[in-house]
Amino acid sequence: MISWRKHYKKGLIAIGLLLSTSASIYGQDGDPKNGEKLFKANCTACHALDKQVVGPALKGVVDRLKTEHGLDTDWLHKWIKDNKALRASGDKYANEVFEKFNKTEMQVFPNLADKDIDDILAYTTNPPAEEPKVDPAAATATDAANAAPANNTTSSIVIISLIAIAGLLAWILIKLRQLVKLGQSEELSSLNETRVKSFSEIYEKYHFIGKGLLAVLAILATYGIWNWIMWIGVYKGYKPEQPIYFSHKIHAGEQKIDCQLCHSSAKYGKVSEIPSMNVCMNCHRTVSEYNGKYIEPGKDKAFYDGEIQKIYAATGWDPAKQQYTGKTTPVEWTRIHNMPDFVYFNHSQHVVAGEQAIINSFNKKNPDNKIDVVCKACHGKIDTMNVVQMANDFTMGWCIECHRTTEIDMNNGYNKEYFKNLHEKLKKQYPKDGGKITVDAIGGLECGKCHY
């Protein structure tokens, strides 16, 4: 006779083992939230979830490979950790992917643990829902509602002010009427007969005062003309609109991109050139949309995305095909800083040789507005500017003042040896200053240094 109780117990045990095994399998699926962090740190340079960048779109890649090619997650682990070795082993699909994407080698990630890769794959399969963003329109409506009482108060003040002005005007009209009546009286008529009636009589009577006033006016006019002449070519605050909107606050401030990554010749050349569009494409070949947290007031994500598209139009880049079309358009940037032809200025001399001396001098003179990069001494805090503007006068007097107050870095081995005798001489001449050497002491005020 069959023992159903025995088979029943075995069935329960089998079901329990099956459930526990399933639980362990699903436990290995990974953490999408941690996968999102890993994906953004390691993958976003070449991949996006919903579109092709350098590599293919990765949303649903696990299911897609299993359905279309019969490949499981083990294959993806091998590909991610060392796709080069996988291709070398003769794997057919690995080599197909390599050929399909223009033989662009994917970076290997041997440092990623299996758990990390599982988390990334879990993110591509089931990405966490984005946190709801605040609707700018709703925020504006709330601000408007909060500002309504203040607006009512302002309106009341304006109305009261208008009433007061109207009363003042009425009082002035009454007084003017009284003066007119007084002017028509007989007493005032007799006084008018003794009044001086011509300018020549007035000048003859008060010619000393007149000449004094003319002299003062002449001096003021001369000063005004001189001041106007001296400010010709000085454009402090000049910030023109550019053909492509470029925010230094986002690039240098938020993203912490070094100035010399784009303006490379500032360190080794006379002129700090405007970067070519190829420099922009080094990053924007993969960064096709703006996903930063900072958004300038009055702008939105769509605005920044549109400016990136202008870069693609200028360089002839097709983001869908990930290739250049050959159709390029020059970008007509408006230059902001431009030294006159009769002035010699070498960026490298200031950025390399004078870097530490300039930074120390600026911070000493501006303890509440210190800088960490030498560029900011002349160009202002570029990393806080959405639109770059000319931050200083850049006049001859401005340069001379800097040369007179900037001390040479005597901790520099070259300076310490080269200016050794001068240093000892200045110590004797100016004991109170400790013989400090400023730029003017080594020829910083010689005309031929900047004009020849």
C-alpha positions in Angstrom: 0.0 0.0 0.0 1.3 3.5 -1.0 2.1 5.7 2.0 0.6 9.1 0.9 1.8 10.7 4.1 5.4 9.8 3.3 5.1 11.2 -0.3 3.3 14.3 1.0 6.3 15.0 3.3 8.7 14.5 0.5 6.6 16.9 -1.7 6.7 19.6 1.0 10.5 19.2 1.3 10.9 19.4 -2.5 8.7 22.5 -2.7 10.7 24.1 0.2 14.0 23.4 -1.5 12.7 24.9 -4.8 11.5 28.0 -3.1 14.7 28.5 -1.2 16.7 28.0 -4.4 14.5 30.5 -6.2 15.0 33.0 -3.4 18.7 32.6 -3.6 18.6 33.0 -7.4 16.5 36.2 -7.2 18.7 37.4 -4.4 21.6 37.5 -6.9 19.7 39.7 -9.3 21.4 42.8 -7.9 20.6 46.1 -6.4 19.3 48.6 -9.0 20.0 51.6 -6.8 23.7 50.7 -6.3 23.8 49.7 -9.9 22.7 53.2 -10.9 25.7 54.7 -9.0 28.1 52.2 -10.6 26.6 52.8 -14.0 27.0 56.6 -13.7 30.6 56.2 -12.5 31.8 53.7 -15.0 29.5 53.5 -18.0 27.9 56.8 -18.9 31.0 58.0 -20.9 30.0 55.5 -23.7 26.5 54.3 -22.9 23.0 55.5 -22.1 19.9 53.5 -21.2 17.6 54.7 -24.0 19.9 55.6 -26.9 23.1 54.7 -28.6 26.1 56.8 -27.7 29.6 55.3 -28.4 28.2 51.9 -27.5 24.6 50.6 -27.7 21.6 51.5 -25.5 21.7 49.2 -22.5 18.1 49.2 -21.2 16.9 45.6 -21.2 20.3 44.3 -22.4 20.0 41.1 -20.4 16.6 40.1 -21.9 17.7 41.2 -25.3 20.8 39.1 -25.4 18.9 36.1 -24.0 16.1 36.4 -26.5 18.0 37.3 -29.6 21.3 35.5 -29.1 20.7 32.9 -26.4 23.4 34.5 -24.1 23.1 34.7 -20.3 24.6 37.0 -17.7 27.8 34.9 -17.6 28.6 36.1 -21.1 28.0 39.7 -19.9 30.3 39.2 -16.9 33.1 38.0 -19.3 32.5 40.9 -21.7 32.5 43.6 -19.0 35.5 42.3 -17.2 37.7 41.7 -20.2 36.0 42.0 -23.6 39.4 41.9 -25.4 40.1 38.4 -24.0 36.6 37.3 -24.9 37.1 38.5 -28.5 40.5 36.8 -28.7 38.9 33.5 -27.6 37.0 33.6 -30.9 33.6 34.4 -29.4 31.4 35.1 -32.4 29.0 37.6 -30.9 31.8 39.5 -29.2 33.5 40.0 -32.5 30.3 41.0 -34.2 29.7 43.7 -31.6 33.3 45.0 -32.1 32.9 45.2 -35.8 29.4 46.8 -35.6 30.6 49.7 -33.5 33.6 50.7 -35.7 36.1 48.5 -33.9 36.0 50.8 -30.8 37.5 48.9 -27.9 35.4 49.0 -24.8 37.3 49.7 -21.6 37.9 46.6 -19.5 36.7 46.5 -15.9 38.6 43.8 -14.0 38.1 45.8 -10.8 34.3 45.3 -10.8 33.2 42.4 -8.6 30.5 40.0 -9.8 28.1 41.6 -7.3 28.9 45.0 -8.9 28.1 43.7 -12.4 24.9 42.1 -11.2 23.9 45.5 -9.7 24.6 47.3 -13.0 22.6 44.7 -15.0 19.8 45.0 -12.5 19.8 48.8 -13.1 19.6 48.3 -16.9 16.7 45.8 -16.4 14.7 47.7 -13.9 16.0 51.3 -13.4 14.6 53.1 -10.3 12.0 55.7 -11.0 13.4 59.2 -11.0 12.4 61.5 -8.1 9.7 63.9 -9.2 11.1 67.3 -10.2 9.6 70.5 -9.0 7.5 72.1 -11.7 9.0 75.6 -12.3 5.5 76.9 -13.2 4.0 75.6 -9.9 7.0 77.1 -8.0 6.5 80.4 -9.8 2.8 80.4 -8.9 3.6 79.7 -5.3 6.1 82.5 -5.2 3.5 84.8 -6.8 0.9 83.8 -4.2 3.4 84.5 -1.4 4.4 87.8 -3.0 0.8 89.0 -3.4 0.5 90.6 0.1 3.8 92.5 -0.5 2.5 93.7 -3.9 -0.7 95.0 -2.2 1.4 96.9 0.3 3.6 98.4 -2.5 0.4 99.5 -4.4 -0.9 101.3 -1.3 2.4 103.1 -0.8 2.4 104.2 -4.5 -1.2 105.5 -4.3 -0.4 107.5 -1.1 2.7 108.9 -2.7 0.7 110.0 -5.8 -1.9 111.7 -3.6 0.9 113.5 -1.7 2.5 114.7 -5.0 -0.8 115.9 -6.3 -1.3 117.9 -3.0 2.2 119.4 -3.4 1.5 120.5 -6.9 -1.8 122.2 -5.9 0.0 124.1 -3.2 2.7 125.2 -5.7 0.1 126.5 -8.1 -1.6 128.5 -5.4 1.7 130.1 -4.5 2.5 130.9 -8.1 -0.9 132.6 -8.5 -0.1 134.8 -5.4 3.3 135.7 -7.0 1.7 136.7 -10.2 -0.7 139.0 -8.4 2.2 140.5 -6.5 4.1 141.2 -9.7 1.1 143.2 -11.0 1.2 145.5 -7.9 2.3 149.2 -8.1 5.1 148.8 -5.5 6.8 146.1 -7.5 6.5 148.1 -10.7 8.5 151.0 -9.2 11.2 148.5 -8.2 11.5 147.1 -11.7 12.6 150.5 -13.0 15.8 150.4 -11.0 16.6 146.8 -12.0 19.5 146.0 -14.3 18.0 145.1 -17.7 20.9 143.7 -19.9 23.5 141.0 -19.7 26.3 143.5 -20.4 25.4 145.6 -17.4 25.3 142.4 -15.2 28.8 141.3 -16.6 30.2 144.8 -16.0 29.0 144.8 -12.5 30.0 141.2 -11.6 32.9 140.5 -14.1 35.2 139.1 -11.5 32.7 136.5 -10.5 32.0 135.7 -14.1 35.6 135.2 -15.0 36.0 132.9 -12.0 33.1 130.8 -13.0 34.4 130.5 -16.6 37.8 129.4 -15.3 36.1 126.7 -13.1 34.0 125.5 -16.1 37.2 125.4 -18.3 39.0 123.3 -15.7 36.1 120.9 -15.4 35.7 120.6 -19.1 39.4 119.9 -19.5 39.3 117.2 -16.8 36.2 115.6 -18.4 37.8 115.4 -21.8 41.1 114.0 -20.3 39.1 111.4 -18.3 37.2 110.4 -21.4 40.4 110.0 -23.4 42.0 107.9 -20.7 39.1 105.4 -20.7 39.1 104.8 -24.5 39.7 101.1 -25.0 38.8 100.2 -21.4 36.0 97.7 -21.4 35.7 96.5 -17.8 32.4 94.6 -17.5 32.1 93.8 -21.2 30.3 90.5 -21.7 29.1 90.0 -25.3 26.5 87.4 -26.3 28.2 84.4 -27.9 26.9 82.2 -30.8 26.9 79.2 -28.5 26.0 79.7 -24.9 28.9 78.5 -22.7 28.6 78.6 -19.0 32.0 78.7 -17.2 30.1 78.2 -13.9 28.9 74.8 -15.1 32.2 73.7 -16.7 34.9 75.2 -14.4 32.7 75.6 -11.3 30.3 72.7 -11.1 32.3 70.1 -13.1 35.7 71.3 -11.8 37.3 71.3 -15.3 40.8 72.8 -15.2 41.2 76.0 -17.2 44.2 74.7 -19.1 42.3 71.6 -20.4 40.6 73.9 -22.9 43.0 76.9 -22.9 46.1 74.7 -23.2 48.4 77.4 -24.8 48.0 79.7 -21.8 50.7 77.7 -20.0 53.1 77.3 -22.9 52.3 80.1 -25.3 52.1 83.9 -25.6 48.3 83.8 -26.3 45.6 81.9 -24.5 43.7 80.7 -27.6 40.0 80.2 -28.0 39.6 76.4 -28.0 38.7 74.6 -31.2 35.4 72.8 -31.5 37.4 69.5 -31.4 38.2 70.3 -27.8 34.5 70.6 -27.1 33.8 67.3 -28.8 36.3 65.4 -26.6 33.6 65.5 -24.0 30.4 66.2 -25.9 30.8 63.3 -28.3 29.3 61.3 -25.4 27.7 64.1 -23.4 24.7 64.8 -25.7 22.4 66.2 -23.0 22.7 68.2 -19.8 22.0 66.3 -16.6 23.7 68.5 -14.1 22.0 69.7 -10.9 22.8 73.4 -11.5 20.5 75.4 -13.8 20.9 79.1 -14.2 17.9 81.2 -13.4 15.8 81.7 -16.5 17.3 78.6 -18.2 16.2 75.0 -18.3 17.5 71.6 -19.4 16.0 72.0 -22.9 18.0 75.2 -23.4 21.3 73.6 -22.5 20.5 70.5 -24.7 19.8 72.9 -27.6 23.3 74.5 -27.2 24.9 71.1 -27.3 23.1 70.5 -30.6 24.7 73.7 -31.9 28.1 72.1 -31.2 27.1 69.1 -33.3 25.9 71.3 -36.1 29.2 73.2 -36.1 31.4 70.1 -36.1 29.2 68.0 -38.5 28.6 65.3 -35.9 25.6 62.9 -36.3 24.8 61.7 -32.7 22.4 59.0 -34.1 25.1 57.4 -36.3 28.0 58.4 -34.0 30.0 59.7 -36.9 31.0 62.9 -38.6 29.1 64.0 -41.8 31.9 66.3 -43.1 29.6 69.3 -43.1 31.0 71.8 -40.7 30.1 75.4 -39.9 32.6 77.9 -38.4 31.6 79.4 -35.0 32.1 83.2 -34.9 33.1 83.7 -31.3 33.2 87.3 -30.0 36.6 87.9 -28.4 36.5 89.5 -25.0 40.1 90.1 -24.0 42.3 91.5 -26.7 45.6 93.4 -26.0 46.5 96.3 -28.3 49.1 95.6 -31.0 51.7 97.8 -29.3 51.6 95.8 -26.1 53.6 92.6 -25.6 52.1 90.2 -23.1 53.2 86.6 -22.6 50.7 84.3 -20.8 53.3 81.5 -20.1 55.5 83.9 -18.3 52.8 84.8 -15.8 51.1 81.3 -15.6 54.3 79.4 -15.1 57.1 81.6 -13.8 54.9 84.0 -11.9 52.1 81.6 -10.8 52.8 81.3 -7.1 54.0 84.9 -6.7 50.9 86.3 -8.3 48.6 84.1 -6.2 50.4 85.0 -3.0 50.3 88.7 -3.9 46.6 88.7 -4.8 45.6 86.8 -1.6 47.7 89.2 0.5 45.9 92.2 -1.0 42.5 90.5 -0.9 42.2 88.4 2.2 38.4 88.2 1.9 38.5 87.2 -1.8 41.3 84.7 -2.1 42.1 82.8 -5.3 43.4 79.3 -5.9 44.2 79.5 -9.6 46.5 82.2 -11.1 44.1 82.9 -14.0 41.6 84.4 -11.5 44.0 87.2 -10.6 43.4 88.9 -14.0 40.2 87.3 -15.3 38.2 87.3 -12.1 36.5 84.3 -10.6 35.6 82.7 -14.0 34.2 79.6 -12.2 31.3 81.6 -10.9 30.4 83.3 -14.2 27.6 82.1 -16.4 28.6 84.7 -19.0 32.3 85.6 -19.0 33.0 89.3 -18.7 36.1 91.5 -18.5 36.8 91.6 -14.8 39.6 94.3 -14.7 40.6 97.5 -16.4 43.8 96.0 -18.1 45.2 99.6 -18.3 48.9 100.3 -18.1 48.4 101.7 -14.6 46.8 98.5 -13.5 49.7 96.4 -14.8 52.3 98.7 -13.2 50.5 98.6 -9.8 50.7 94.8 -9.9 54.4 94.8 -10.8 55.1 97.2 -7.9 53.3 95.1 -5.3 54.0 91.5 -6.4 56.9 89.9 -4.6 59.2 87.5 -6.4 58.9 83.9 -5.1 62.3 83.5 -3.4 61.5 80.0 -2.4 61.9 79.1 -6.1 65.4 77.6 -6.5 66.1 79.4 -9.7 65.1 82.8 -8.3 66.9 82.2 -5.1 70.2 81.6 -6.9 69.7 84.1 -9.8 68.7 87.0 -7.6 71.0 86.2 -4.7 73.2 89.3 -5.0 70.3 91.6 -5.6 68.5 90.2 -2.6 71.5 90.9 -0.4 71.8 94.4 -1.8 68.1 95.2 -1.1 68.4 93.9 2.4 71.0 96.5 3.2 69.1 99.3 1.4 65.7 98.5 2.8 66.2 96.6 6.1 62.6 97.2 7.2 61.3 95.3 4.2 63.7 92.5 4.6 65.1 93.2 1.2 61.9 91.9 -0.6 62.2 91.8 -4.3 59.1 92.9 -6.3 58.7 92.6 -10.1 59.6 96.3 -10.6 63.0 95.7 -9.0 64.0 93.2 -11.7 62.9 95.4 -14.6 59.2 95.1 -14.4 58.8 98.8 -15.1 61.2 99.0 -18.1 59.3 100.3 -21.2 61.0 97.8 -23.5 59.6 94.9 -21.5 56.1 95.5 -22.9 56.6 98.0 -25.7 59.2 97.4 -28.4 
